[in-house]
């Protein structure tokens, strides 16, 4: 199991290039950036879609574009893996997104991890014209369409939400057949069906969902659906930075974790990385 970092890359905190260089120099395995295009001030949807949630933190509307930020880091580093944690696929055009993913994978030398999710902020999705009730179906079609663009010289796709004629699209990703697809989602039967169909990893947020038993359920569901469970991996966002706990996650089969960093305070981010140094030494040696 490998230890990485997760942070909202904001205009108020540590800037992406400095962060990428520092994370790589300190031995972290990966660096993950979430995204939100904007946050409507109406704030109709509670944080995470959870009733009774605390007020939404300010970093949610101060984020850099994740692909621009990760591309900048790719040019300033050489080994650290770069991930989207997660990309709001339903809010993005799949043809452009396929090119962004492939370009970043090539530019980084095959270091990109494509984290995808379904989204929770209804008013943000509405601004993009996203059908909230069908967003999971939309994400599924967009990912399947992108796979065609990544793997076919002449790709076409004809679905309910995505439709394009036979087309050329380059570059192709450096990783084959494409960068790993990491699905950040709650452990529901529907989400497990999506992960089994088109995902490579499940990456839940620790503290919101029970991981151990649900990971076993996902493996059983994969086997029942005819997919070899060994072809699926587990990652954990926001893992508790405790050596014994991380050892437990490793023992149940977790492939990687992402430890959280403060988003709005550069000095606090450095302090957190310093605190995590013993965990890097133990798990990334």
N, C-alpha and C positions, 0 to 999 in steps of 0.2 A: 504494500500500500504506500502511496506517495502523498505528500502533504503540499498543498498549494494555498493560494490566497484568493479571497473574494472581496471586491470593493466596488461601490458606486464611484466611478471616476468623475469627479466634479470640478467645477471651475474654482472652488474655494479650498479644496484639499490638496494633497500631494498630486502633482501633475503626472500624466501617464508615462512619459519617457523616463523621468527620474524614477518613478515607481518600478517600471519594468527592469531598469538597470539594477536597482537595489535588490529587487526580489530575486533576480537571476544570480547576482553576486552572493547573496545569502543562502543560496541552495534550494530555494523553493522550486517545486516541480512545475507548477502551473499558476496562471493568473487569469481570473474570471471577471468579466464586466457585465453587469445587468444593463437593461435599457428601459427608458420611457421616453417617448417622443415629446410629451408635454403632460401637464396635469391640469385639467380644467378646474377652475377655482370653485366651482359649485360643490365639489367633493361629495357627490351623492353616494358613491360606492365606498364603504369603509375599507380601511387598509387590508389588503389581501382578500377582500370580499368576506371578511369575518365580522359578524355583528359584535359590537362591543369592543372592537379593536382600538388601540390608542390612536392619537392623531398621527397623520402621515408625516414622517420625517422630511425635512427640507431637501435632503439630497435627491429625492425623487424627481424634483423639477430643476436640478442643477447638473444633470449628467451630460457629459460629452457623448457624441455619437460613438457607439461601441466599436464599429468597424474602422472609423477614422482613427480612434485612439489605439486600437490594437495594431493597425497597420504601422502607426508611428513607432510603437514598441518593437514591432517585428524588425524594423530597420536599425534599431539600436541594440538588439540582443541577438543571441545565436542559439540558445539551447532551451530556454523556458517555453513551455507550452502555453498557448494563448486561446482562451475560451470565451464564448458568449454565454452568460449565465443569468438570464436566458435572452434569446431573441424573440420578440413578439411577432411571430411569423404571420399571424392572421392580419396584422396591420401593414404588412409589407408586400410589394409586388414580387411574385416568385421568380420571374425571369431576371430582374435586376438582382434580387437576393442571391440567386444561384451564381451569378457572376461575381458578386462581392465575396461570397464564401470561397469560390474557386481561386479568385485573385489573391485573397489573403493567405490561402493555403500555399500557393506558389511563392508569394513574396516572402513568407515566413520559413520557407524550406520544409513544408510539411508538418508544421507545428500547431495547426489549428484544430480546435475542438468545437463542434457546432452544437451549442446548447439551445434547445427550443422549448417553448412553452405556449400555453393557450391564452394567458392574460386574465386579469381579474378586474381591471378598472373599466367599467362599462362606458363611462362618459368619454374616456380616452379613445376607446374603440369606436364609439359613435362618430367621433371627429374624422376617423379614417374610413367611414362608410362600412365598417365591419358589422356583419350580422351576428350579434352577441349570442343568440341561441344556437347558432350553427358553427361557432368558431372552431370547435374541435374537428368537425368535418372539413372546414376550410383549411385548417393547418395540415390535416392528413393529405388532402389533395395537393397542397402546395409543396409539401415535402416529397411526395411521390413524383410530382412534376419536375422538381429540382433534380431528383435522382436520374431522371431521363436525360436532362441537360448535362449532367456531370459525366454520364457513362456512355452516351451515344454520340456518334459523329453527326448523325442526322436525327434529331430528337423531335418527337411530337407528343402532345398530350391532349386528351379530350375527356373532360370531366364536367361535373355540374358547376364548379366554381373556377376552374382553370381550363383554358382551351387555347391551344396554339398549334398551327400547322407545322409540318416538317421544317426544322430550322437548324442553322449552325450556331453554335455558341462556344467560344473559347475565351480564356484558357480552361482546360480541364484541371481538376484538383490534382495536386502532386500525390496525395495519399490515394490509394486505390482500395475499393472503387470510389471512395469519397471520404472526407473527414468523418470521424465518429460522430454519430447523432446521439446527443445526450439529452434525454427528455426529463425536464423538471416538472413534476406533476404530483398531485396527491395520489395515494394508493387506492384508487377506485377500480372496480372491474373494467369500466370503459377505458380508463387511462392505461391499464395493463394490456388491454387488447391493442391499443395504439403502440405501446412500447414493443410488444411482441411482433407486430406487423412491420414496423419500419424503424425501430430504434436499435441502438447498440448498448446504451446504458440508461439506467434509471438513476436520477439524482434528486432525491427529496431534500427538503429543508429540515434540518434536525430541530427538534423541539416542537414542530407543528404536527408531525406525523410519527407514528411508531414505525421503526425501521426493521428491526430484527425479524419479527413474524411476517411482516408484509413482504420483505425480500424473499422469504421462503415461499410465500403465496405466489409471488410473481414467477419464481422458478417452476413451481408446480403448474401454473397456468400455461407457461411456455411449453412445458412437456406435453400437457394435454392438447395444446394446439398444434403439435407436431414440430415445434422448434426446439433444437438442442439448447437446454438451459445454459450450457457452458459458453454459448455465443453471446450471452447477455452479461453486462457488468453492472456494478453498483458504485456510485459516487455519492458523497454526502455534502451538501451545501451548509455552511455555517456550523460545521462540526464543533463540538465542545473541545477546547484546547487543553485537554488533559491526557497525559500519557497512557494511563490505564484505560481510559475510555477509548482512545484511538486504537489501542491494542485490541480491544474488544471488537471494534469495527473491522479491523484487519482480519481478526479470527473468523468473523462471519462471512468473509469474502469480499469486503470492500476494496475496490481498486485504487480509489483516490478520494481525498477530502479537500475541501476548501475552507480555510479559517478566515473569519471576518476581520476586516480592517475598518477603522473610523474613516468616514468619507469626507468630512468637512474640516479636518485638522491635520496638517502635515506632520507636526511633531508627534501627535498621538499615533499616527500611522507608523512612524519609526519606532516609537515605544512598544507598540504591539508586535512589530516584527522582531524586536529584541527579545520580548517575552517568549516568542515562538521558537527561538533559536534552538533550545534543547530538543524540541519535537522534530525539527528539521534534522538535527544531528542523529536522532534515534531512528527515524523512519525513512529518511532519504539518503542514508549513508550508502 
